[in-house]
Amino acid sequence: MRLHVGSLGLILALSLASPAFADVPCGGNFSSFVNQMKQSALQQGHSKAAVDQFFAYARQDPAVIKADRAQGVFQKNFIDFSRALISQNRMQNGAANAAKYKSVFDRIERDYGVSRGVLLAFWALETDFGQVQGNFNTLNALMTLSHDCRRPELFQPQVFAALTLFEHGDFDPVTTQGAWAGEIGMVQMLPKDILENGVDGDGDGHVRLKTSAPDALMSGAKMLRHLGWRAHEPWLQEIVVPANLDWSKTGLNHKMTVNQWAKLGVKARSGSLGNGNLQASVLLPMGRNGPAFLAYPNFEVYFEWNKSFVYVTTAAYFATRLEGAPVYSVGNPDAGLAGAQMKQLQQKLANMGYDVGGIDGILGEKTREAVQNVQEKLGLPADAWPTPALLSKL
């Protein structure tokens, strides 16, 4: 099952996109656009023979635009979303792959400091351990999104990176397939990120992310370090919070040291809390009466992989499960808002001057921050969980 809001490298690519490589005007006639992309490639120093061969079969794919506009699955709440994605089959396959590639994960933890559960979780959620890597022609996907005027500055550099991979013998413009947004392989990396972070994990002289698990896993680990992963540190941990906690201090926009949280009564549900000097946030994905987690600095790196709050929290929690953590305590969360109600709330908050990140019915981090601020002003428990009661008060 492919779920995309910006998988490995997509968000980073946006920050790295160079204006010089994204200077082809978007929109208009597609054939003219292809010709302009070819001219830009020549200006960047690519050979005419390579450019002609690479772009010869480039086509526009309407299915890519349709996929880009439809991501309603992220409207699910954390409990529903995580239960849908973390199956017993994925747990079993995770354990099997952890054993099968033990030596690879040992190298990864030694060289990059990334825990095996983190990569196993992404491998599972992105492609079901390589089984579902996407059947979109990668060049056509990238060209379609480069032509589309929503995010051309992100995707045009990816086309030229794919051209470089083609020149290296590691990309076939006709046969290379992947996700609708142009990611390739078992952990779904964009061409520019493959160039910058690709690792030949199996020693065959090539970076083959579609067919080589060692290549894919080591490349993913290097990418995470590039994104800011802190070696050998935790990322997420389930906790028990006291009923009298100051809820306005919770959320990713509020941080204290682990020792400070402990003094306020926060406890690990199993095992012990992390290093007392680490900065951390109390994360309540479904409010004060639902599951509770302590989010460490590495949790922030997840948002460089994917911008969806519910996806990131699920992926991070799944990583802990693959390393032996128990199933989270569901608790008894207050009823939340359905999609239409969430849009109504977002519109009300936007009208009040809050930046909610779009009226999309998705409870993302910006909407959460706005909700928490309003809850505090209204004298409600400021746990960032929007309820029908809050909607009616607004």
N, C-alpha and C positions, 0 to 999 in steps of 0.2 A: 504493500500500500504506500503510494508516494504522497507525502504531505509536504507542501513547500510554501515557505514564506521568505526564504532566504537561507538555504542550507550552506554547508561548509564553503566559505569564501565569498558568497554572494554579497553580503553586507560589506566585507572588507574590500571587495573589488570596487564598490562604489566610492570608498574613500581614496582608493588608489588610482581611480580613473583620471588620466591626464587629458586636459583640454586639447592638447595637440593631437591626441589619438581619438578624440570624440568630436571632431570638427566637421563631420559630414552632416548636412542638414537632414533631419528626420522627415518622414512623411513623403507625399508625392508619389510619382510613378516608381514602382519597385525596380524596374529594369534600369532606370536612370540612377537610382540609388546604388544599385550594384556597381555600375560603372564608376560612380563617385568613390565608393569604397575601394575599388581597384586602384584608382588614381592615388588615393591616400596611402594605400599599401606600397605603391611604387615610390612615393615621396619618402616613405619611412625606410627605404633601402631594400625592400624585397625584390627579388628578380622577376622580370616580366614573365618568364616561363612558369615559375611557381605560382605567381598571381593568377595567370590565365587558367592554369590547371585547377587551382584551388577554388576559384569562383565559378567555374564552368557550369556546375549543376546547382547553384544556389537558387532556392525557391522560397517563396513566402508560404508560411503554414498557418492558416486561420485557426487551427486547433490549438496552437501555442497561445494566441491572444485569448481564446476562450478560457484556457486553463489559467492564464495570468489573472483573469478577472473573477474567477470563481474559487474562493477559498473559505466557504462557509463552515467547514469542519472545525475551524478554530473558534466558533461560537460556543462550543461545548465547554462545560465547566471542568475543573481539574479532575474531579472524581470520575465523571463519565469518560473524559478523554483518556485518562491514564488507564482506566479499566479496559477500554477498547484497544489500546495499543500494547499494553503489557500482558501478553497471553502466556499461558503455561508452555505452549510450544516455543515461544521466543525465549522463555527462561531456560528451557531444556537445550535449545540450540545454542544459547549463549554459553552454557556450561560446557557443551561439547566442543565449541570453537575455542573456548578458553584453554581447554586441555590440548586440542589439536595444534594450536599455535602458541603453546606455552613459551617456547624459546623466543618467538617474535615479541611477545608481550614482555618477556624478561628484558630484551634489548631495549624496547621502547621505554620501560620504566627506568632503566639505567641511563639511557642517552637523553631522554626528553623529560623524564619525571612525570609522565602522564599515566595515571592508573588504568589498568586494563578494563575495568568496568565502564569507564567513560567511553572508550572506543568501541567496546562491544555493544553498548546501548545505541550509539549512533549508527553502527553497522546494521543493527537490527531494525531500527526505526526508519533509516533511509532506504535500505534495499532488501530487508529480510535476509541479511548475511549474503548479499550478492545475487539473490535469486530474482529480484525485480529491480532492474537498473534503469528502466525506461526504454521506450521504443520510438522516441522522437529523433529524427535526424538532427544531430547536434549543430551542424553548420546552419541548417535551415532555421532551427530554433533561435540561434544567436543572431542571424541576419534579420529574422522577423522582429525580434525584440529591439534590435538596433535601429530598424526602420520605424518602429512604433515610437510615438513621441512621449511616452510615459517615462521611460528611463534610458534613453539612448546613450547617455554619458556612462552608464554602467556596462552596457553590453557591447558597444563598438570596440572598446579595448580588448574584449574577450575574443572577438572575431580575429583581430590581428595576432593575438596570442595563439589561437588555434592555427593560424597560418604558419607561425614559427614552429609549432609542434609538427605540422605537416612537413615542413622543410627538414625537420630532424628525423622524419620517418615514424613519428608516433601519433599521427592523426590522419585518418582517411576521410575526406570531405563527403564521400559518397556513402560509406558504410558505417562510420562512427555514429552510434546512437546513445542516448541517455535521457535525462529528465527534460521536461518541457522548457526549463529555464537555462539549458545548456550545460548542466553539470554532468560529469562523466564518472562512471566507475562505482565501486562498492561503497565508498563513503561520499560520493557525489561532490567532486571538485570541479571548479571552473577552469578553463584552459590557462588563464593567467596565474592562477594559484598552483596549477601543476608545474608550470615553468619555474615558479619561485620556491615551491615547497615539495615538489615531487622527489621521492626517494626510491632508489633501486634496492628494494628490500631483499630480493631473492638473488641478486648478483648476476642477472642475465644481460646487463648492459642497457636495459630499457626500463622505463617507468610505465608499467601496464596496470592501470587502476581497475580495469574491467575484469581481468582474468587472474591477477596475482594478489592474493590476500596480504602477503608480506609487504608488497609495494603500497597497497591501499592503506593498510594500518599504519605503517611507518610515515607515510606522507601525511595522513591525518594527524598523527602525533606532532610532526614537525610544524604543521599548520597551526595547531593549538598553541604551541610554544610561541610561534610568530604572532599570534593574536594576544599573547600576554599570560598564558597559563603559568602558574607558579608551581615549580617542581615539588612533588611529594607533599602537597598540601591538600586538605579536604575541599569539597565543593558544596555539599548539601548534607544535612543530618536531621533526622526527625527528632523533635523535642516535645516536651510537655511544658505548657505554659501555665502560670498561676492565674486564677480567675480574676485577680485584682490588678493584673498588669496594665500599665498605661498604654492603651492600644494606639495612641497617637505616635508612639515611638516605634511602631512596627512598620514594615514595608521596606523595599529596597532603597528608598531615599533616606532612610534613617539607619545609622550605624553606631555601634558601640563595641568595645572589646568583649571577648567571650567572658572574661572575668566580671565585667560590669553586668552582663546579662545574667550570669550565675547569681550575682548578689541580688538581682531582682526576682529570683526564684525560677529562672529557666533551667530545666534539667534535660539531659539526654534521655530519650525513651529507652535506648539500649546502649550499653557501653558507657563511654565518658565523652564529655565535650572536648573539642579541639583545643589547641594551644591557647592559653588564656589571653595572650597578647594579640591574637588575630582580631582584626575588625570583622564584624558580622552583622547581619540583619535578621530580624525575626520575620519569617515569611508565612503569611496566612492566606493561602490561595482561595479559600472559601470562608474567610472570616474567622472570628475568634472562637467559634464553636466547631470548626472543622479541623482538618489536618494542619499540623504546625511544623515548620522546619527552621533550622538555622542555616542561612545562606552565607557562605564564606567568600573571600575575594575571587576564587576561581569560578564561582557561579556566574559572575558578571561576564566571563569569557564566553559562556554559552550564548549570550545575546549577540556575539559577533558571528556565531554560526547560524543562528536563527532568531528572528525578531519576535516570534510569537511567545508570549508569556506562558501560556498553557503548554505549548510544546517544550519549551526550555525546562520548565519545572518537571514535566513528565520525564524528559530525557535524563535530567540530573538525578531524579529519584530512581529511575530505572537502573542507572549506573550503580547506585548504592545497593539495590536489590541483587544485582548480579554479583556483588561482592559480599553477600550474606546478610544484608539488613532485612528486618522483618517487614511484612506488609504494613503499610501505614494505618494508623488508627483513624477511622472515618470520622468519629465524633458524631455530633448532631448539628450540622450546619443549618443556619437559617435559610429559608427558601430564597433563591436568587431570582434573576430576571430572565425572561425569555428574550429571543432575538429582537422582536419588535419593541418590547419594553426597554431593552438595553439601548436601542437606537433613540427611543424617546428620551431616556435619561441623558444620553450623550448630547442630544440637541439642547436639552434644558441647561446642561452644564456649559455647553458652548455659548449659549445665549447669555450666560452669566460671566463670560469672559475666560473660561478655562480652555486650555488646549487639551483636547481629548484624543488627538491623533487621528481624527476622522470619525464620521458618523457611520460606523460599519457593523454595529451590534456585537463587537468583539471587546471583551474586557481586557484590554491591554494595560501596560504599566502607566501610561499617561491618564487613562480613564480612572485607574485605581487611585492615583495621586489626587485627582480632582475630587473623587468621591470621599477620600479621607479628609481632605480639607473642608468640604461641605459638612461632613458628619461632625467634625470638631466644632464648627461654627454653630451647628444646630443643637449641640449638647448631646449628640448620640455617641455610642461607642465607636471610636474612629479606627475601625479595623479594615477599611478600604473595600468592604464587601457590600455591594449595592443590593438593597432589598426592596420589595414592593412598598414597604413602609417609608423608606427614604424617597422613593419616586413620588409617593402621594404628598409628602411634605413639600416637595418642590413644585 
